[in-house]
């Protein structure tokens, strides 16, 4: 991979869609009514052309075209010459909201709104635990989560929300199959243009595989979209990175290997604040779902989102999924130059990747950016002293469960079955949607996989987010291979000693037949029962089914654009352990005016601290609708999970100091226990944290839980984008050290006071927030900070939360 430091001007940018024959001849199973999901290209193009005049006809990237065409007030937003990269806040408006389980519904109800202002959908994908197979797992999960699913369905009926039932699939796959459209802006907060979507999750960029901008959010952002308030929101900031693709993937390499390779180059922080825009001749040869895989895992390098120019394979996918009207409209928009970058468009950085040189790549363990080419992976395992053993293989999830992925692995399974082989380790397959599962079943893919030992799981997130009841390897070091997108400690099975290595479904499947980490299916052979050697041939997948997709069980599907039924009763039992009405957070301000009260430092967090560390998933997800109960999980362990924050003062995990303890209380305790003590004393507190704090999932409870316990401010070396936004929404002030070395100057028990926050809130120009630190020794000094708070976000903070501000505007 070659990185160029200067901006590139490349005529290939203007090529637009490369119209070539798709990888498969197919027929759509029907044509949907696409009136509510087709972007208004005429209006978008008119605004784009107007913006071009404002910018003196300078060439634009595809990402800039999409963003600028969704501006409410181009003159205001582009008054600085169109420099939005790291400087501007955009006023845009959502077209649609999509959300998972109970992430936003309770917040929506607490806002006091009577209906949604934009089409909205709920997707039940997080609460289905993988145990022994799709049918029994789904029945068991529906029964054990009945209270939550009934609540969600009744709330959907009351407010006019499309309800995708348990078993329908994973939100990102459903959005790609049903709602996404080229040139659309699926964005991360309210007021984001006339035609955009909001999806509540960090892997929202998955939809970028259809040539749009898709940016994940938290639940409170979605609530803002529900009420369509003109609150303003932070636009995608930072750099525009161009990824120039040439060549063609070899027979074993897949789009997953492209993004695994890129993650190894950029690292988990290398894409932070950037939009990754792919272009060049290598784009057109990739399937739409393959591009979605690449966009999905862009989140693992911190990228705001990823996008691609419109291609024939995108058109073919739209036709195959019943959206021919969208395809026809996109074709016309593409012919006018809207769905690709202009010739001479400038990127802040260009990364050159020759697809012909890529080989399968395996990333991990414990971080998605530790990339090793397959040819070197066996040596890597030996060098680390790990056992050359694989304990399980898992394929599917929102990242890699397309028809193309499944037919490729089925080809390997056919070869293995013909040779008399079955998998040597547990082999689990998670379809991304009911449409994918049903089409796999019809075309014999499921039977093929089951014949060699696979267990097909329910259409849900499952093991990818820790919903896996694994009975073996408890407390033992072991290695699994998955086609998932994340591999943090304990994420999948609750065992912090499980090493999760990320790979393509093809490599995971081939290695499941060997049971060995060092097996290279491109070069190595397996020994058959007869003693003869067997070598896999490179598998060939089919990107789209020849007979079209089948919908499967339509009982899982919603009625499109339902009308609200306000008479519907939404029941939450007073003694419920799963659901809890949200009480508004109180404003932080009191005797010190608009300066925060003196804050006690709870702890200084060392190193990587993901949202999984802050608020673990797996079994704890059942409490997503009950803030009190899920807060018991704050940076702590539970019976199955071991995701811990490391205390920099001593290096211990799940240990906090209480320097003001009462008689009978211990000097140290678990982090939530000390946080509870602070809350009981009405002592507001702050955290000091390291770089990229809050990377990983868009898990909003990682912001809600600290706020619930009384956290008013977090000071970081740097933040991950979505988590920083979630903190702002819940009334927690995120500040950045102006000098990162100041991180180590503040310790637990110190008292921190803000100076200049009042000036900032009151809108004084060039206001700077300084922290006055009083050490436990009595020493006093000041530390300079930076912030990314917009004018509107400061209004949320002053009110105590974004929802408090919404309510105040309604009264």
Secondary structure, DSSP 8 states (H G I E B T S, - for coil): -EEESS----GGGGG-------SS----S-----TTTS--HHHHHHHHHHHHHHTTT----HHHHHHHTT-S-HHHHTTTSS--TTT-EE----SEEEEETTSSHHHHHHTT-SS-SSEEEEE--SS--BSS-HHHHHHHHHHHTHHHHHHHHHHHHHHT-EEE-TTSB-HHHHHHHHT--TT-EEESSSS--SSEEEE-SGGGGGGGGGSSEE-B--HHHHHHHHHT----EE---S-EEEEEEES---SS--HHHHHHHHHHHHTTTTTBT-EEEEESHHHHTS-HHHHHHHHHHGGGGTBSEEEE---HHHHHHHHHTT-HHHHHHHHHHHHTTTTS--TT---SEEEEEEGGG---EEE-SSSTT-EEEHHHHHHHHHHHT--S---EEEEETTTB-SHHHHHHHHHHHHHHHHTT---SSEEEEE-SBHHHHHHHHHTTHHHHHHHTTEEEE-SS-GGGGT-B---SSTTS-EEEEE-SS---TTTTTS-TTEEEEE--HHHHHHHHTTT-TT--TTT--EE-TTS-EE--------SS-TT------GGGS--TT----TT------TT-SS---------S-STTTTS---EEEEEEEES---HHHHB--GGGGGGTT-HHHHGGGBT---SS-----EETTT--BS-EE-TT--TT--SEE-HHHHHHHHHHTT--EEEEE-TTBT-S---THHHHHHHHTTEEEEEES-B-HHHHHHHHHTT-EEEEESSGGGGGG--TT-EEEEESHHHHHTT-TT---EEEEE-TTS-EEEEEEE----HHHHHHHHHTSHHHHHHHHH-
